[in-house]
Amino acid sequence: MEHARLRELIARMTEMNDEAWEASIDRFKIKRLKKRQYFVKQGDVCRQVGFIVSGYTRLFYNLKDAEVTKDFNTEYMFCGSYASFISKAPAHFNVIAMEPLTLLVIGREDLLDLTERFPPWQKFLRIAMEQLFISKEDREALFLTCTPDERYADLVQHHQDWVNRIPLKYLASYLGMTPETLSRIRAKKI
């Protein structure tokens, strides 16, 4: 069942023949994390990327006296530090399970081998990276050009499921505001 969800995501982006799919099944291992268990710790090298089957992760930086939320990854998304994964450099942020988490994980060498041997994997990875780049560019524009109210409205528009699922303090950090500011914005919307 876990692998079927990954194949479903791939099918949304590209056609993958049976040969390419069969070559990958054994390389994606099921991994389960408990709530509050780390997938990647800041300063460690990210050795695997994970496809989330169930649960969600929070990506955050440890600063001097605070945690700053970078992003969230939910079902049908990948998680990890891709820069660390590819470059073998230490990760700049943490990835932690916010609920019991079921993942399909793959190591660097296995993923690179799949992309070298099978054009559908290469196309899937390219499209996934393009979508990630667009998402990051949109988020940067949101922070540089929008008010806190507009950032919250964008969150509700694009990630309605996060609003009731993710604790307020983490959503506030993700939106670049205090929990009190986010509470006031939410109260205005009711």
C-alpha beads as a LAMMPS data file, in Angstrom:
LAMMPS data file: protein, C-alpha beads

190 atoms
189 bonds

1 atom types
1 bond types

-500.0 500.0 xlo xhi
-500.0 500.0 ylo yhi
-500.0 500.0 zlo zhi

Masses

1 110.0

Atoms # bond

1 1 1 0.000 0.000 0.000
2 1 1 2.788 2.458 0.877
3 1 1 4.500 1.967 -2.471
4 1 1 1.201 2.418 -4.338
5 1 1 0.948 5.984 -2.986
6 1 1 4.388 6.802 -4.349
7 1 1 3.485 5.358 -7.732
8 1 1 0.294 7.428 -7.715
9 1 1 2.326 10.621 -7.170
10 1 1 4.763 9.676 -9.929
11 1 1 1.864 8.985 -12.321
12 1 1 0.631 12.560 -11.780
13 1 1 3.943 13.859 -13.139
14 1 1 5.182 11.346 -15.676
15 1 1 4.644 7.916 -17.141
16 1 1 6.761 5.259 -15.487
17 1 1 7.068 1.900 -17.176
18 1 1 6.947 -1.324 -15.173
19 1 1 10.686 -1.953 -15.558
20 1 1 11.619 1.378 -13.948
21 1 1 9.028 0.917 -11.203
22 1 1 10.043 -2.669 -10.393
23 1 1 13.698 -1.620 -10.158
24 1 1 12.785 0.944 -7.519
25 1 1 10.419 -0.920 -5.187
26 1 1 13.142 -2.644 -3.155
27 1 1 15.135 0.576 -2.866
28 1 1 12.346 2.449 -1.062
29 1 1 12.211 1.076 2.486
30 1 1 9.363 1.625 4.916
31 1 1 10.387 3.683 7.934
32 1 1 8.184 4.617 10.868
33 1 1 8.904 7.459 13.285
34 1 1 7.176 8.304 16.533
35 1 1 5.857 11.776 17.209
36 1 1 8.785 14.131 18.041
37 1 1 11.365 11.732 16.547
38 1 1 13.911 13.373 14.237
39 1 1 14.287 12.386 10.602
40 1 1 17.220 14.803 10.179
41 1 1 19.057 16.796 12.843
42 1 1 20.606 20.158 12.104
43 1 1 24.357 19.632 11.672
44 1 1 24.044 15.986 10.569
45 1 1 24.285 14.805 6.972
46 1 1 20.928 13.817 5.489
47 1 1 21.513 10.261 4.273
48 1 1 17.990 9.547 3.019
49 1 1 15.036 11.396 1.596
50 1 1 11.596 10.224 2.552
51 1 1 8.248 10.118 0.802
52 1 1 5.522 10.725 3.397
53 1 1 2.775 8.126 3.369
54 1 1 1.081 9.311 6.570
55 1 1 1.751 12.028 9.142
56 1 1 3.650 15.267 8.701
57 1 1 7.010 16.813 9.482
58 1 1 8.130 20.250 10.591
59 1 1 11.369 21.679 9.220
60 1 1 12.965 24.180 11.586
61 1 1 16.182 25.984 12.449
62 1 1 17.633 26.039 15.964
63 1 1 18.740 29.601 16.579
64 1 1 20.362 30.996 19.734
65 1 1 17.197 31.074 21.815
66 1 1 14.417 30.134 19.426
67 1 1 13.213 27.665 16.849
68 1 1 12.190 29.090 13.477
69 1 1 9.869 26.991 11.340
70 1 1 10.998 26.754 7.725
71 1 1 8.285 24.516 6.282
72 1 1 6.002 21.525 6.746
73 1 1 5.823 18.357 4.671
74 1 1 2.571 16.383 4.602
75 1 1 1.307 13.248 2.881
76 1 1 2.399 12.763 -0.729
77 1 1 5.391 15.060 -0.231
78 1 1 9.079 14.314 0.177
79 1 1 11.018 15.378 3.252
80 1 1 14.643 15.764 4.248
81 1 1 17.370 18.238 3.445
82 1 1 17.926 17.796 -0.270
83 1 1 20.989 20.056 -0.281
84 1 1 22.603 17.946 2.444
85 1 1 21.465 14.714 0.758
86 1 1 23.092 15.605 -2.572
87 1 1 26.196 17.461 -1.331
88 1 1 26.850 15.265 1.747
89 1 1 27.244 18.501 3.750
90 1 1 25.637 19.002 7.183
91 1 1 21.950 19.927 7.146
92 1 1 21.136 23.517 8.079
93 1 1 17.817 22.582 9.709
94 1 1 15.945 19.832 11.551
95 1 1 13.177 17.611 10.237
96 1 1 10.964 16.212 12.992
97 1 1 7.830 14.055 12.999
98 1 1 4.857 16.010 14.317
99 1 1 2.594 12.953 14.290
100 1 1 3.392 9.255 14.002
101 1 1 5.037 9.162 10.590
102 1 1 5.218 6.492 7.896
103 1 1 7.751 7.100 5.145
104 1 1 9.306 5.384 2.186
105 1 1 13.005 6.248 2.351
106 1 1 15.752 5.962 -0.227
107 1 1 19.483 6.584 0.017
108 1 1 21.523 8.871 -2.186
109 1 1 23.308 6.198 -4.225
110 1 1 20.079 4.301 -4.916
111 1 1 18.266 7.442 -6.085
112 1 1 21.172 8.527 -8.281
113 1 1 21.368 5.026 -9.776
114 1 1 17.648 5.055 -10.598
115 1 1 17.922 8.438 -12.294
116 1 1 20.958 7.306 -14.293
117 1 1 19.395 4.041 -15.453
118 1 1 15.773 5.008 -15.993
119 1 1 14.661 8.150 -17.863
120 1 1 11.229 8.162 -16.132
121 1 1 12.969 8.563 -12.756
122 1 1 15.097 11.360 -14.188
123 1 1 11.985 13.135 -15.489
124 1 1 10.136 12.654 -12.199
125 1 1 13.040 14.086 -10.192
126 1 1 13.359 17.052 -12.571
127 1 1 9.655 17.872 -12.304
128 1 1 9.711 17.453 -8.515
129 1 1 12.694 19.830 -8.254
130 1 1 10.998 22.354 -10.551
131 1 1 7.898 22.315 -8.348
132 1 1 10.021 22.731 -5.238
133 1 1 11.881 25.658 -6.782
134 1 1 8.614 27.367 -7.782
135 1 1 7.211 26.835 -4.292
136 1 1 10.305 28.339 -2.665
137 1 1 10.312 31.317 -5.033
138 1 1 6.612 31.946 -4.333
139 1 1 7.231 31.771 -0.583
140 1 1 10.113 34.251 -0.845
141 1 1 7.931 36.675 -2.822
142 1 1 5.179 36.305 -0.225
143 1 1 7.566 37.291 2.572
144 1 1 9.029 40.224 0.688
145 1 1 5.860 41.701 -0.774
146 1 1 2.900 40.787 1.457
147 1 1 1.526 41.828 4.814
148 1 1 1.002 39.303 7.637
149 1 1 -2.747 39.273 6.817
150 1 1 -1.970 38.464 3.183
151 1 1 0.488 35.726 4.168
152 1 1 -2.185 34.111 6.352
153 1 1 -4.798 34.406 3.563
154 1 1 -2.352 32.681 1.202
155 1 1 -1.814 29.887 3.730
156 1 1 -5.566 29.349 4.042
157 1 1 -5.938 29.349 0.258
158 1 1 -3.113 26.892 -0.463
159 1 1 -2.900 24.809 2.739
160 1 1 -6.321 24.852 4.371
161 1 1 -5.598 21.442 5.905
162 1 1 -2.701 22.928 7.903
163 1 1 -4.893 25.473 9.690
164 1 1 -6.527 22.953 12.047
165 1 1 -3.789 20.333 11.983
166 1 1 -0.671 22.307 12.877
167 1 1 -0.283 24.055 16.271
168 1 1 -0.670 27.835 16.165
169 1 1 2.854 28.592 17.422
170 1 1 4.403 26.659 14.534
171 1 1 2.109 28.219 11.931
172 1 1 2.978 31.652 13.321
173 1 1 6.697 30.941 13.089
174 1 1 6.259 29.657 9.513
175 1 1 4.414 32.873 8.626
176 1 1 7.063 35.080 10.263
177 1 1 4.895 36.454 13.057
178 1 1 4.190 35.949 16.737
179 1 1 1.408 33.603 17.884
180 1 1 -0.437 36.650 19.250
181 1 1 -0.389 38.364 15.851
182 1 1 -1.647 35.218 14.156
183 1 1 -4.427 34.891 16.752
184 1 1 -5.550 38.459 16.027
185 1 1 -5.509 37.847 12.261
186 1 1 -7.507 34.635 12.670
187 1 1 -10.034 36.372 14.935
188 1 1 -10.632 39.013 12.249
189 1 1 -11.387 36.305 9.680
190 1 1 -14.092 34.630 11.803

Bonds

1 1 1 2
2 1 2 3
3 1 3 4
4 1 4 5
5 1 5 6
6 1 6 7
7 1 7 8
8 1 8 9
9 1 9 10
10 1 10 11
11 1 11 12
12 1 12 13
13 1 13 14
14 1 14 15
15 1 15 16
16 1 16 17
17 1 17 18
18 1 18 19
19 1 19 20
20 1 20 21
21 1 21 22
22 1 22 23
23 1 23 24
24 1 24 25
25 1 25 26
26 1 26 27
27 1 27 28
28 1 28 29
29 1 29 30
30 1 30 31
31 1 31 32
32 1 32 33
33 1 33 34
34 1 34 35
35 1 35 36
36 1 36 37
37 1 37 38
38 1 38 39
39 1 39 40
40 1 40 41
41 1 41 42
42 1 42 43
43 1 43 44
44 1 44 45
45 1 45 46
46 1 46 47
47 1 47 48
48 1 48 49
49 1 49 50
50 1 50 51
51 1 51 52
52 1 52 53
53 1 53 54
54 1 54 55
55 1 55 56
56 1 56 57
57 1 57 58
58 1 58 59
59 1 59 60
60 1 60 61
61 1 61 62
62 1 62 63
63 1 63 64
64 1 64 65
65 1 65 66
66 1 66 67
67 1 67 68
68 1 68 69
69 1 69 70
70 1 70 71
71 1 71 72
72 1 72 73
73 1 73 74
74 1 74 75
75 1 75 76
76 1 76 77
77 1 77 78
78 1 78 79
79 1 79 80
80 1 80 81
81 1 81 82
82 1 82 83
83 1 83 84
84 1 84 85
85 1 85 86
86 1 86 87
87 1 87 88
88 1 88 89
89 1 89 90
90 1 90 91
91 1 91 92
92 1 92 93
93 1 93 94
94 1 94 95
95 1 95 96
96 1 96 97
97 1 97 98
98 1 98 99
99 1 99 100
100 1 100 101
101 1 101 102
102 1 102 103
103 1 103 104
104 1 104 105
105 1 105 106
106 1 106 107
107 1 107 108
108 1 108 109
109 1 109 110
110 1 110 111
111 1 111 112
112 1 112 113
113 1 113 114
114 1 114 115
115 1 115 116
116 1 116 117
117 1 117 118
118 1 118 119
119 1 119 120
120 1 120 121
121 1 121 122
122 1 122 123
123 1 123 124
124 1 124 125
125 1 125 126
126 1 126 127
127 1 127 128
128 1 128 129
129 1 129 130
130 1 130 131
131 1 131 132
132 1 132 133
133 1 133 134
134 1 134 135
135 1 135 136
136 1 136 137
137 1 137 138
138 1 138 139
139 1 139 140
140 1 140 141
141 1 141 142
142 1 142 143
143 1 143 144
144 1 144 145
145 1 145 146
146 1 146 147
147 1 147 148
148 1 148 149
149 1 149 150
150 1 150 151
151 1 151 152
152 1 152 153
153 1 153 154
154 1 154 155
155 1 155 156
156 1 156 157
157 1 157 158
158 1 158 159
159 1 159 160
160 1 160 161
161 1 161 162
162 1 162 163
163 1 163 164
164 1 164 165
165 1 165 166
166 1 166 167
167 1 167 168
168 1 168 169
169 1 169 170
170 1 170 171
171 1 171 172
172 1 172 173
173 1 173 174
174 1 174 175
175 1 175 176
176 1 176 177
177 1 177 178
178 1 178 179
179 1 179 180
180 1 180 181
181 1 181 182
182 1 182 183
183 1 183 184
184 1 184 185
185 1 185 186
186 1 186 187
187 1 187 188
188 1 188 189
189 1 189 190
